[in-house]
């Protein structure tokens, strides 16, 4: 268990390529299409874990975030990047704006201002 506390945060990696997002965790790789998905900086109003774990400063699993089912791959639940496409995905990249630029270049789109 002590090893997991130090290894898990280092094992959460995001990469954007072509038209998809890859999230690598200690337990595997998850792929999400970006083409047409909305991407924005996001501060969740409320979140409740449906399944998954929070361990060693990393949250991975399914959450009801802002009352919508959301895949969470994060080191914080306070602020991050929300991708709303075929599935909702909440991430916490080290540089949110740079991540958003990469996602937009890969086919995601910014939400329309209200």
TORKOL-4160 file (C-alpha; in steps of 0.2 Angstrom, whole numbers, padded with zeros to 4 digits, m for minus):
114
<pt num="1" X="0000" Y="0000" Z="0000"/>
<pt num="2" X="0014" Y="0012" Z="0004"/>
<pt num="3" X="0021" Y="0010" Z="m0013"/>
<pt num="4" X="0005" Y="0013" Z="m0021"/>
<pt num="5" X="0004" Y="0030" Z="m0013"/>
<pt num="6" X="0019" Y="0036" Z="m0022"/>
<pt num="7" X="0017" Y="0026" Z="m0038"/>
<pt num="8" X="m0001" Y="0030" Z="m0043"/>
<pt num="9" X="0000" Y="0049" Z="m0046"/>
<pt num="10" X="0016" Y="0046" Z="m0057"/>
<pt num="11" X="0006" Y="0033" Z="m0067"/>
<pt num="12" X="m0008" Y="0045" Z="m0072"/>
<pt num="13" X="m0003" Y="0051" Z="m0090"/>
<pt num="14" X="m0013" Y="0060" Z="m0103"/>
<pt num="15" X="m0009" Y="0061" Z="m0122"/>
<pt num="16" X="m0018" Y="0069" Z="m0136"/>
<pt num="17" X="m0015" Y="0063" Z="m0154"/>
<pt num="18" X="m0024" Y="0064" Z="m0171"/>
<pt num="19" X="m0042" Y="0064" Z="m0165"/>
<pt num="20" X="m0041" Y="0055" Z="m0148"/>
<pt num="21" X="m0036" Y="0056" Z="m0130"/>
<pt num="22" X="m0027" Y="0042" Z="m0122"/>
<pt num="23" X="m0027" Y="0041" Z="m0103"/>
<pt num="24" X="m0014" Y="0029" Z="m0095"/>
<pt num="25" X="m0016" Y="0023" Z="m0078"/>
<pt num="26" X="m0007" Y="0010" Z="m0067"/>
<pt num="27" X="m0021" Y="m0002" Z="m0073"/>
<pt num="28" X="m0022" Y="0001" Z="m0092"/>
<pt num="29" X="m0025" Y="0013" Z="m0106"/>
<pt num="30" X="m0042" Y="0022" Z="m0109"/>
<pt num="31" X="m0045" Y="0030" Z="m0126"/>
<pt num="32" X="m0058" Y="0043" Z="m0129"/>
<pt num="33" X="m0063" Y="0052" Z="m0146"/>
<pt num="34" X="m0060" Y="0070" Z="m0147"/>
<pt num="35" X="m0068" Y="0074" Z="m0164"/>
<pt num="36" X="m0082" Y="0086" Z="m0160"/>
<pt num="37" X="m0081" Y="0085" Z="m0141"/>
<pt num="38" X="m0082" Y="0101" Z="m0131"/>
<pt num="39" X="m0067" Y="0105" Z="m0120"/>
<pt num="40" X="m0067" Y="0118" Z="m0107"/>
<pt num="41" X="m0058" Y="0122" Z="m0090"/>
<pt num="42" X="m0070" Y="0116" Z="m0077"/>
<pt num="43" X="m0074" Y="0118" Z="m0058"/>
<pt num="44" X="m0087" Y="0104" Z="m0054"/>
<pt num="45" X="m0101" Y="0110" Z="m0043"/>
<pt num="46" X="m0104" Y="0093" Z="m0035"/>
<pt num="47" X="m0097" Y="0076" Z="m0037"/>
<pt num="48" X="m0101" Y="0059" Z="m0031"/>
<pt num="49" X="m0091" Y="0043" Z="m0034"/>
<pt num="50" X="m0101" Y="0029" Z="m0042"/>
<pt num="51" X="m0087" Y="0017" Z="m0044"/>
<pt num="52" X="m0068" Y="0018" Z="m0044"/>
<pt num="53" X="m0055" Y="0023" Z="m0031"/>
<pt num="54" X="m0046" Y="0038" Z="m0024"/>
<pt num="55" X="m0029" Y="0032" Z="m0018"/>
<pt num="56" X="m0013" Y="0041" Z="m0016"/>
<pt num="57" X="m0019" Y="0058" Z="m0022"/>
<pt num="58" X="m0027" Y="0051" Z="m0038"/>
<pt num="59" X="m0045" Y="0048" Z="m0042"/>
<pt num="60" X="m0050" Y="0036" Z="m0056"/>
<pt num="61" X="m0067" Y="0030" Z="m0059"/>
<pt num="62" X="m0085" Y="0034" Z="m0063"/>
<pt num="63" X="m0093" Y="0049" Z="m0054"/>
<pt num="64" X="m0109" Y="0059" Z="m0055"/>
<pt num="65" X="m0101" Y="0076" Z="m0058"/>
<pt num="66" X="m0113" Y="0090" Z="m0060"/>
<pt num="67" X="m0127" Y="0077" Z="m0060"/>
<pt num="68" X="m0120" Y="0069" Z="m0076"/>
<pt num="69" X="m0110" Y="0052" Z="m0077"/>
<pt num="70" X="m0092" Y="0057" Z="m0079"/>
<pt num="71" X="m0076" Y="0047" Z="m0081"/>
<pt num="72" X="m0063" Y="0054" Z="m0069"/>
<pt num="73" X="m0044" Y="0053" Z="m0071"/>
<pt num="74" X="m0038" Y="0066" Z="m0059"/>
<pt num="75" X="m0026" Y="0072" Z="m0045"/>
<pt num="76" X="m0039" Y="0084" Z="m0039"/>
<pt num="77" X="m0058" Y="0086" Z="m0040"/>
<pt num="78" X="m0058" Y="0105" Z="m0037"/>
<pt num="79" X="m0053" Y="0111" Z="m0055"/>
<pt num="80" X="m0048" Y="0103" Z="m0071"/>
<pt num="81" X="m0053" Y="0100" Z="m0089"/>
<pt num="82" X="m0069" Y="0093" Z="m0094"/>
<pt num="83" X="m0071" Y="0084" Z="m0111"/>
<pt num="84" X="m0090" Y="0082" Z="m0116"/>
<pt num="85" X="m0091" Y="0071" Z="m0131"/>
<pt num="86" X="m0097" Y="0053" Z="m0133"/>
<pt num="87" X="m0092" Y="0051" Z="m0115"/>
<pt num="88" X="m0089" Y="0065" Z="m0101"/>
<pt num="89" X="m0071" Y="0064" Z="m0095"/>
<pt num="90" X="m0063" Y="0075" Z="m0081"/>
<pt num="91" X="m0044" Y="0077" Z="m0081"/>
<pt num="92" X="m0031" Y="0087" Z="m0072"/>
<pt num="93" X="m0017" Y="0090" Z="m0083"/>
<pt num="94" X="m0002" Y="0100" Z="m0076"/>
<pt num="95" X="m0006" Y="0114" Z="m0089"/>
<pt num="96" X="m0024" Y="0115" Z="m0093"/>
<pt num="97" X="m0024" Y="0129" Z="m0106"/>
<pt num="98" X="m0010" Y="0120" Z="m0116"/>
<pt num="99" X="m0020" Y="0103" Z="m0115"/>
<pt num="100" X="m0035" Y="0112" Z="m0121"/>
<pt num="101" X="m0025" Y="0119" Z="m0136"/>
<pt num="102" X="m0019" Y="0102" Z="m0140"/>
<pt num="103" X="m0037" Y="0095" Z="m0139"/>
<pt num="104" X="m0044" Y="0109" Z="m0150"/>
<pt num="105" X="m0030" Y="0105" Z="m0163"/>
<pt num="106" X="m0035" Y="0087" Z="m0162"/>
<pt num="107" X="m0053" Y="0090" Z="m0167"/>
<pt num="108" X="m0062" Y="0095" Z="m0151"/>
<pt num="109" X="m0071" Y="0112" Z="m0150"/>
<pt num="110" X="m0073" Y="0125" Z="m0137"/>
<pt num="111" X="m0091" Y="0127" Z="m0131"/>
<pt num="112" X="m0101" Y="0142" Z="m0137"/>
<pt num="113" X="m0102" Y="0157" Z="m0126"/>
<pt num="114" X="m0119" Y="0159" Z="m0118"/>
